[in-house]
Amino acid sequence: MAKLWSGLASGAIDDAAEDFNRSIRVDSRMYREDILGSVAHAKMLAAKNIISAEDAEAIVEGLNGILADIDSGALKIDMEAEDIHTFVEQTLTERAGEPGKRLHTARSRNDQVALDARMYLKTRAETTGKLLKSLMGTLCERAEESKAMVMPGYTHLQRAQPVTMGHHLMAYAMMLSRDLGRLSDAVRRMDVSPIGSCALAGTTYDTDRFFEAELLGFGSVCENSLDGVSDRDFCVELASDLSLIMTHLSRMSEELILWSSWEFKFVELSAAYSTGSSIMPQKKNPDMAELTRGKTGRVYGDLMALLTVLKGLPLAYNKDMQEDKELIFDAFDTVDACLTVCAPMVGTMKLIPENMRRAAASGFINATDLADWLVGRGMPFRTAYKLTGELVAECSKKGVTLEELTLDEYRAKSELFDESLYDAINIDNCLLRRTSYGGPTPKSVERQIEYIKELIK
Ligand code: ARG
């Protein structure tokens, strides 16, 4: 396919350089946005009498035909073309003749690519938002089922205090709810049309950028043409939001990997989302969770690469910016692929409450409650904390739990102790009494589920 440009750079380009310069393999996926952007541009040119109504009609008809043919597979995108903008414009001219040559009046590929990317990425962000909601919905379902399954909560990966599986799962739903909010914030900020900035300095034609933006469903237009073609903040912002989604998915994956190990066995992943080993017949490996954890690095890499591509670029357009799409597309593809397997992986895993309870029974996760009981009898917390620590050490030496110490053993430490202490350190009671807002009781978890359900409906 011929190049769009000629003039000073009209000598033949070296084959390797031509291929190096090409972006069609990456940007061909924006064909719809490129065509819809061109349809709006032709309509604006006609509305402002820059081209005739007949020419605009021929252009729009030609472009719609190209869109339909690419969609149906009747027209293959030529991978020898320089980029998607070149391919669409040249195909249009082949099909519609002279009017096609008028389409590129009062625009440049610089504002065109900025427009296409914003349109395409707005749609991608919406899709990712839907996938996030689906995982949040799954977490709500599993939390509903496990809101009374007591398990140890951890700090430093050491058993700390009782929570429930439902409470734990809802913590992830909360993180994802912020991710959802960040994506929609980013979309709101990028809902600004750059088209009409032209190469960098606007145009001498009497165009109407507002009309064109409105046709394309943008909320507003960018205020400065140099910024319009140079700004890739939206790519960085999206990649940063996507990175944080991966952080959350990776932490959740790490827990699923731990929890499905024999050491924990709080959950068993479904066969549909695990793999076996080619040598060890007993293995059931959490590959999907591990891959999600592993792919996190890749999305962080996309973010870092985007930031690095942009730093030090003088205004306005520079070819470096062509690198943006491969990075941000990879980030979206990776996140969407992870969300697509994570939701059903969480949805189908088997929960094993006996093992959660067994883990909750040892590790002295009711020690704080014992100290709090003493505080209720008038002892200062710091004193109660110390005394409880001594009791824990004693239990540890004897190989028993706090529940198994006799009342005499307790009273040897403090006269304050009576029979009711056993009620206070019963694990279920320890959980049910943590009634502070946001806490782990089944009732509180229900409220959290309602909160998320309201957000995703
Ligand atoms: N393929 C280019 C990109 O993705 C389109 C813009 C080209 N503009 C230019 N002046 N060479 O950035």
Boltz pocket constraint, residues with backbone or C-beta under 6 A from the ligand:
constraints:
  - pocket:
      binder: B
      contacts: [[A, 21], [A, 23], [A, 27], [A, 82], [A, 83], [A, 109], [A, 110], [A, 113], [A, 317], [A, 318], [A, 319], [A, 321], [A, 322], [A, 323]]
      max_distance: 6.0
